[in-house]
Amino acid sequence: MDSTAQLLKQLTEASGVSGHESEVRQLVREHLQPLGELSQDKIGSLICTLAGEFEQPRIMLAGHMDEVGFMIRHISEEGFLRFLPLGGWFDQVLLGQRVTIQSTAGPVTGVIGAKPPHLLPDEERKKVVERTDMYIDIGATSIQEVEAAGVRMGDPVVPQAGFQELAVPGTYASKAFDDRAGTALVIQALTELKREGSPNRVIGVVTVMEEVGLRGATTSVEAVDPDVAIVLEVDIAGDVPGIKPEQSAIKMGRGPSVLIYDRRMIPNLKLRDLVMEVAQQHSIPLQMSAMEGGATDGGVIHLHKTGVPTVVLAVPTRHIHSHSAILRRQDYDQALRLLVALVRRLDSSTVASLTL
């Protein structure tokens, strides 16, 4: 396993659901510490500023460290745990999955359950089970046993799934690629730009609570005050059964994508075109993506003050917002190459031209 795979493994296996990012934040801090001046906003986003020859323009690279998960909201007298989602979940992917409750006594394993199908009438058995009818079972038979295990209301719940290379070489499965892949891109881009230099001031930001309303981006952009922002994300790969090309033409293994639209942002068009130009110059395949059903940190970053030219670069990923997403290493590597090349093009005159 090389350094990139090891970084992705470390980041994805760390715990950090929205609002409870302390474990993954400490890991990210260790990677960012040697790269530049490190600070933290008051809700937990990390900001790493590269020292360099130039003060301007200020280029913000943003990836979010939080992952989708749950929170315990009720404990029954019989010892079953009801939970609420932190981030968007498709109810059908939840049943039977193992989770880890980050309790005061340490990690506690549970299983998401519902009424046994064997005991349901035929009509009810055919219906999709909704999250509100599910519970987490830690093997307890009373609320006293739950309390003895250290579990309490408000505890965060993390999907239980490790990093693994699949049968096709360079294809990885893990929880939390959304957005630990973007986090890794921030770390590795800063590492390369520190070594090779860049005609600007680069600030890497790893935000919190993106999945519950772009909250870390809202606060950290105030601290950074960027001239340009590049958001690093995963994209929804549409190369799975049942998806028509007109719904999504994004395919795993065909290179990174640039978002031409999401629910909360239309990118700066000159910056979008620059991404396409840089990709062509460096022979990096680039896919164009329109995401009607989601948003990224760019949604608040591009509205900072009088506006920030912003674009989203993404790594196509299957099965996001589930226990196990899948991405292809070559897409990640090409995204990193494109990101570094793009940042190096953003000198003062180029940045000025984005808003003329």
N, C-alpha and C positions, 0 to 999 in steps of 0.2 A: 504494500500500500504506500503510494508516494505521499508527498507533503500535502497536496491538494485534497486527495481522498481522506487523508487523516484529519485535515481541518474540517471538511464536511462532516465526517463522522463525529468529531468532538462537538461541533456546534449543534448538529441535529439531535444527538442523544442527550444533550443538556436540557434541563427543564426550564420552562419560561413562558407560561401562558400569560395572556394580557393582564397587566397589573401586578404580576408576580414574577418578574424577570430576573430576580437577584442572582440565581445560579448561572444562567447564561450570560448575564451582564458581567459577572466576575471573570468568566472565561474570555469574553470579548475584550475586557479591560487588559487582561494579560497579553493578548495579541497586539493591542493598539499601543500599549505603554512604550515600547521601544521606538515607535514610529514618529511621534510628534508630541506637541503639547496637548495633554488630555484634560478634559473638563466634563462636567455632568450638569444637565439642567435639573430643575427642582422636581421633576417627575420621573427622572431616571434615564433619559437618553444620554448616550455617550457621544462626545464631540472631540475629534482628534484633528488638530491643525498641523499640517506639515510646515516646518521651518524652511524658508527658501529665499531666493533672491528677490522675488516679487511680492508686493503687497496686494496688488490688484491684477486682473479681476479675481473675485472670490468665487471658486467653484465648489458647490456642495454636492457630495456623493452621499446618497441616503438609501439605506436598507433597514428594514425593521427586524428587531430581535425577537419579538413576541410570536407565539404560535397559538393556534386555536386550541381551546380546551374547555374546561368546565369549572364550576364552583359548587360546593355543597350548600344547598339552601334549606334542607330540612332533614331531620333524623327521626324516624318513626320509633314508637315504643318497641317494635319488634326488631329494630336494628338495621332497617333498610334506609338507604341514603337517596334522597331526591336531589337533583342537580339542575343548574341552569347553564346555558351555553355561554362561553366567552369567545365570540367570533361566530361565523356562519357555519352551520352543520347541516348536512343532509341526513334526516333522521334514519333513513334506511341503512346507513353504514355503521350504526352504533351497536345494535344488538349483538351480544356475545363477545364483544371486544373487552380486552383487559385494559385497565387504567391504573395509574398510580396516584394516590391521594398524598399530597405533601402535608402531612400532619405535624403537630407539635412534637410528636415522638419519633418522627422520621417517616420514610415512605411506607405507605400501606397499599397493597395490591387489592383491587376489586374487579368485579366483572359486571358489565352492564346487562341487566336482565329485564324481563317483562313476564306477563302471564304465560305459562307453558302452553304451546299450541295444542298439546294432547287433551287439554281440559277446555278448549274453546269450541263453541258450536261452529258448524261449517261456515256460516256467513261471516262470523267475526274473524275466523282464521284467514279469510281471503283479504282482509283489510290490512293496509299498511299500519304498523304500530307507530304511534307518535311518541316523540321524546317525553311528553308530559305523562305518558303511561309507563315509562321506564324507571328503573332505579339502579343504584349501584349496590352490589352485594359483596361484603367483605368477609362473609362467613359467620357473621354475628347472629345471635338469636334474641338480643335485647339491646336497648339503648345503653345499658350499663357496660356491655361488652364493647360497644363502639367507643364509649368514653374512655374505657381502659386502654384501647388501642391508640388513644391520642387524637382521634378524629373529632372535629367540631365544625359547626356551621361557618362558612366563609373560607374553608380550606380549598386551595386550588387543586384541580384534577388534571393530570397530564395523560395523553394517550401513551400506551406502553408498546413501543415498537423500536427496534434497533436498526442501525445502519447496516446494509448488506449489499454486496455486489451480486447481481443476478447472473443468469446463465450466459447472457450476451455480454461479452467483455466491455467494460466501461459504462455499464448501465447500473444505476444505483437505486435502491429502494430505502426509504426511511420516513419517519414522521418529520414534520417541521421544515421541509425544504422551503415552504412558505413561512418565513422568508430568510431562513438561515443560508440559503444559496446567495441571496442578495447581501447578507452580512459578510459572507466569505468573499464576495466580490469587492466589497469596500476594503476589507483587510488586505487582500492580495493586490489590489490596485494601488493602495497607499504604499505598500511595500515596494512595488516596482517604481512608482513615481518618486519615492524618496531616493532610490538608488540612481535613477536615470535623470531626474529633474523634469521640470515642466514650466512653461512661461506664464505662470499664474500662482495664486495661493489656493491650495487644495485643502478642503475641510471634509473629512469623512465623518458622517453622522450615522449612528446605529440607534434607531428610534424604538420607543416602547409604545404599547397600546395602539398599534395601527389597526388591529383587527376589530377594535371596539370604537372606531371613530376617528382615526388618524390623529390621535391626541399627542403623541410624542413629536410628530412633525410640526404640529401647531406651535409648540413651545420652543423646540430647538431651532426652528428657522428664525425666530426672534433673536436668538443668541448668535447665529451664524451671519445673518443679513447678507445672503449670497447675491451675486450678480447673475449666476446661472446655476441650475440644479439638474442633476442626473439621478433619477430614481432607479434603483436596482431591485428587480422583482422576479417572480416566476410568472409564466403565462400559462393559460389553460390550453393544453394540447388537445386538439380536436380530432386526432387520428385514432379514435377508438370506435368500436361498433355503434351504429345508431346516429352518428353525427354527420350531417351533410356538409360538403365543402362550403356552401354559402353560409352555414352556421359558424364554422371555424375551419380555416385552411391551415392552421398551425400544426406542424408535425414535429415530433421528437426526432432528433438526428438531422434536421435540416437547417440548423443554425439558430442564433438568438433572434429575438423579435423586437420590433419597435412598435409601441402603441400609437396608433393614429387617432384613437378615441377611447376614453373610458367614461364612466357615469359622471365623474366630477371634474374631468379635465380634457380639453383639446390641447395638444402640445403646441409650443411655439413652432410655427411652420418652417421658419428658416433653420432652427436648430434640428428639427426632424429631417429636413433635407440634407443638412450637414452630416447627420448620422448615416444617411444613405450614401452620401458621397465618400465618406471615410471608409465605410464597409466595402464599397466597390474598389477603392484605391488599394486596399489591403487584401483583396480577394477573400473577404469574409462573407459567407452567405447570410442574408438577412431576410427575415419574414416580416410581413406587415400584419398587424393585429388590431382589431376593434373589439373592445370588451364592454358590451352593453350592460352586463349585470354585476359589475364590480368597480372598485376605485382603488387608488393607491395614495401613498403619502403626497404625491404630486398635487392632489386635489386641494390641499391647503398651502403647500409650498409656493405654487405659482401665483397665489393671491396675496403673498406677503407684500406689505406696503403698497407701492404703485405697480407691482407685478414682477415676477421673476421668470425669464425664459426657462422652461422646464420640459424635459422629455423623459420617457420611461423606457429603459432597456430591460429585457426579460429573457429568462431561460425557460423554454417550453417544458412543461411538467404535467404528467398524467396524475389523476386522482388526488389533486390537492384538497385540503380540508377533509382529510380522512386519516386513518392510522398509518397508512403507507402510501406515499407518493413515489413516483418514478421519474427520473431524469437521466439524460445521456451526457456523459462527461464531455464529449466533444462540443456540445452546445455551450456548456459552461466555459470551457477553455476559449472558445471563439468569442463569447460575450466579454471575457476578461481582456482579450486582445483588442476588441473593438472599443471597450471603455477606455483603456489606456491611450490608444491612438486618438480617440475623440478629445480627451482632456488635453492632450498635447497640442491640439489644433486651436484651443480656446485661449488665444492671446488677446490683448486689449482691443485691437482693431476688429478681430473676428467677433468678439462679444458685443462690441458697440454696434456692429452691423446687424445683430439679431433683432434690434428694436427700431431700426431706421425705416 
